[in-house]
Amino acid sequence: MALEQIHQIKGRAVYLPGDDVDTDRITPARYLKAITFDELSDALFRDERYTPDGLEKPHPLNDPRFKEATIMLVGDNFGCGSSREHSPQAVLRSGFRAIIGQGYAVIFFGNSTNISLVCLKASKSDLETLAVAVRTSPALELEIDLDTLTVCYGGSSLKVEIPSSAQKSLTSGHWDPIAGLLEAGDLLEAMDKKSARAG
């Protein structure tokens, strides 16, 4: 499957705090009836951003300081819940090119990579430091390098992670779903073992 070749992404960021943000929050279920993904930018965090009458609520994505953001900063287990493709599509069609977070649901990550939405993993401490920098200086520009897996901003930098199969797919422009599934299988097996020990 042909994808855009991505080596660098530059842009401003917005921080959405909280862990376990599920796909029903990202794109409410009523938007699953959409025949195409073209209008899904309206769905992104719709119920958290607007009242039923369409009035804006306080939300980072409604803050004028972050209107030009193209990089989203999130917590852990982002995109958990259902396997709907609509959620990464809504993120992408709202102008975001990349997400930097502590971790992602496996299916959300795969759906995102499949449409060239880059999902990078950062440590909790690095993410918190980056979030403070972004909230302090909303016009701060981040530069993501997918080859070296670094994020540079304001004279600082941090290391990020991405499964090697996804990194290769995004930089080469060719998505290998089999490699992705095999890598995800290893992750799921490790999670099963961890759950068995905890139980």
C-alpha positions as CSV (number, residue, x, y, z in Angstrom):
1,M,0.0,0.0,0.0
2,A,1.5,3.3,-1.1
3,L,1.8,6.1,1.5
4,E,3.3,9.5,1.6
5,Q,7.0,9.3,2.4
6,I,7.6,11.2,5.7
7,H,11.0,12.1,7.2
8,Q,10.3,15.4,9.0
9,I,7.2,17.1,10.4
10,K,7.3,20.7,11.6
11,G,4.6,22.5,13.4
12,R,3.0,23.8,16.5
13,A,1.5,21.6,19.1
14,V,-1.5,21.3,21.4
15,Y,-1.7,19.3,24.6
16,L,-4.8,17.2,25.4
17,P,-4.2,15.9,29.0
18,G,-5.5,12.6,30.3
19,D,-5.0,8.8,29.8
20,D,-7.3,6.2,28.3
21,V,-9.0,8.6,25.8
22,D,-11.2,6.3,23.9
23,T,-12.5,6.4,20.3
24,D,-16.0,7.3,21.4
25,R,-14.7,10.5,22.9
26,I,-12.5,11.2,19.8
27,T,-15.4,10.6,17.4
28,P,-18.9,10.1,19.0
29,A,-20.7,7.0,17.7
30,R,-23.3,9.0,15.7
31,Y,-20.6,10.0,13.3
32,L,-20.0,6.4,12.3
33,K,-23.0,6.7,9.9
34,A,-20.8,8.9,7.6
35,I,-20.5,7.4,4.2
36,T,-17.1,9.1,3.6
37,F,-14.4,10.5,6.0
38,D,-14.4,13.9,4.3
39,E,-16.4,15.8,6.9
40,L,-15.0,14.1,10.0
41,S,-13.1,17.2,11.2
42,D,-16.4,18.3,12.7
43,A,-16.6,15.2,14.7
44,L,-13.2,15.5,16.5
45,F,-14.0,15.5,20.3
46,R,-17.3,17.0,19.3
47,D,-19.1,16.3,22.6
48,E,-16.2,17.6,24.7
49,R,-15.8,20.8,22.6
50,Y,-19.4,21.8,22.0
51,T,-22.8,21.8,23.8
52,P,-25.8,20.2,22.0
53,D,-26.7,23.7,20.8
54,G,-23.3,24.1,19.1
55,L,-21.8,26.5,21.7
56,E,-18.1,26.1,22.4
57,K,-16.9,24.6,25.7
58,P,-13.5,25.3,27.3
59,H,-11.2,22.8,25.5
60,P,-7.6,23.0,24.2
61,L,-8.8,22.5,20.6
62,N,-11.1,25.5,21.0
63,D,-8.3,27.7,22.4
64,P,-7.4,30.4,19.8
65,R,-3.7,30.1,20.9
66,F,-3.6,26.5,19.5
67,K,-5.7,26.9,16.4
68,E,-2.7,26.4,14.1
69,A,-1.5,23.2,15.9
70,T,-0.6,20.3,13.6
71,I,0.9,18.1,16.3
72,M,-1.2,16.6,19.2
73,L,0.3,15.7,22.6
74,V,-1.6,13.1,24.5
75,G,-1.4,10.7,27.5
76,D,-1.3,6.9,27.7
77,N,-3.5,4.4,25.9
78,F,-4.8,7.0,23.5
79,G,-7.4,5.6,21.0
80,C,-8.6,2.7,23.2
81,G,-12.1,1.3,22.9
82,S,-13.6,0.4,19.5
83,S,-11.6,-0.3,16.3
84,R,-13.4,2.5,14.3
85,E,-11.2,4.0,11.6
86,H,-13.1,7.3,12.0
87,S,-11.0,8.4,15.0
88,P,-7.6,8.7,13.3
89,Q,-9.4,10.0,10.2
90,A,-11.0,12.8,12.2
91,V,-7.6,13.7,13.7
92,L,-5.9,13.8,10.3
93,R,-8.7,15.7,8.6
94,S,-8.6,18.3,11.4
95,G,-5.1,19.2,10.2
96,F,-2.9,17.1,12.5
97,R,0.1,15.3,11.0
98,A,1.5,13.7,14.1
99,I,0.6,12.6,17.7
100,I,3.2,12.3,20.5
101,G,2.0,10.4,23.5
102,Q,2.8,7.9,26.2
103,G,1.1,5.0,24.4
104,Y,-1.6,4.0,22.0
105,A,-4.2,1.3,21.5
106,V,-2.9,-1.2,19.0
107,I,-5.7,-0.9,16.5
108,F,-5.8,2.9,16.7
109,F,-2.0,2.9,16.0
110,G,-2.4,0.6,13.0
111,N,-5.3,2.6,11.6
112,S,-3.3,5.8,12.0
113,T,-0.1,4.5,10.3
114,N,-2.3,3.2,7.5
115,I,-3.3,6.8,6.6
116,S,0.2,8.4,7.3
117,L,-0.8,9.8,10.7
118,V,2.4,9.5,12.7
119,C,2.0,8.2,16.3
120,L,5.2,8.5,18.4
121,K,5.8,7.4,21.9
122,A,7.6,9.5,24.5
123,S,8.4,9.0,28.2
124,K,6.0,10.5,30.7
125,S,8.6,13.0,32.0
126,D,9.6,14.1,28.5
127,L,6.0,14.5,27.5
128,E,5.2,16.6,30.6
129,T,8.2,18.8,29.9
130,L,7.2,19.3,26.3
131,A,3.6,20.0,27.4
132,V,4.7,22.8,29.7
133,A,6.8,24.3,27.0
134,V,3.9,24.3,24.5
135,R,1.4,25.7,27.0
136,T,3.9,28.4,28.0
137,S,4.7,29.3,24.3
138,P,1.8,28.3,22.0
139,A,3.8,29.5,19.0
140,L,6.7,27.1,19.7
141,E,7.6,25.1,16.7
142,L,8.4,21.4,17.0
143,E,10.5,19.5,14.5
144,I,10.0,15.8,14.4
145,D,12.7,13.7,12.6
146,L,11.4,10.2,11.8
147,D,14.9,9.0,10.7
148,T,16.6,9.8,14.0
149,L,13.4,9.6,16.2
150,T,14.0,12.9,17.8
151,V,11.8,15.9,18.5
152,C,13.5,19.3,18.7
153,Y,11.9,22.4,20.1
154,G,13.2,25.7,21.5
155,G,16.8,24.6,21.9
156,S,15.8,21.3,23.5
157,S,15.3,17.8,22.2
158,L,13.8,14.5,23.2
159,K,13.9,10.9,22.0
160,V,10.7,9.2,20.8
161,E,9.9,5.7,19.8
162,I,7.9,4.0,17.1
163,P,7.8,0.3,16.1
164,S,10.4,-0.3,13.4
165,S,7.8,-1.6,10.9
166,A,5.8,1.6,11.2
167,Q,8.9,3.8,11.0
168,K,10.0,2.0,7.8
169,S,6.5,2.2,6.3
170,L,6.2,6.0,7.0
171,T,9.7,6.8,5.8
172,S,9.6,4.5,2.7
173,G,6.1,5.3,1.8
174,H,5.1,1.7,1.8
175,W,2.8,0.2,4.5
176,D,3.5,-3.4,5.3
177,P,0.4,-4.6,7.2
178,I,1.8,-8.1,7.8
179,A,4.9,-6.8,9.6
180,G,2.7,-4.5,11.6
181,L,0.4,-7.4,12.6
182,L,3.4,-9.6,13.6
183,E,4.8,-6.8,15.7
184,A,1.5,-6.2,17.3
185,G,1.2,-9.9,18.0
186,D,4.4,-9.8,20.0
187,L,3.0,-6.9,22.0
188,L,-0.3,-8.6,22.6
189,E,1.4,-11.8,23.7
190,A,3.5,-9.8,26.2
191,M,0.4,-8.1,27.5
192,D,-1.4,-11.5,27.9
193,K,1.6,-12.8,30.0
194,K,1.6,-9.7,32.1
195,S,-2.2,-10.0,32.8
196,A,-1.8,-13.7,33.6
197,R,0.9,-12.9,36.2
198,A,-1.3,-10.1,37.7
199,G,-4.3,-12.4,37.9
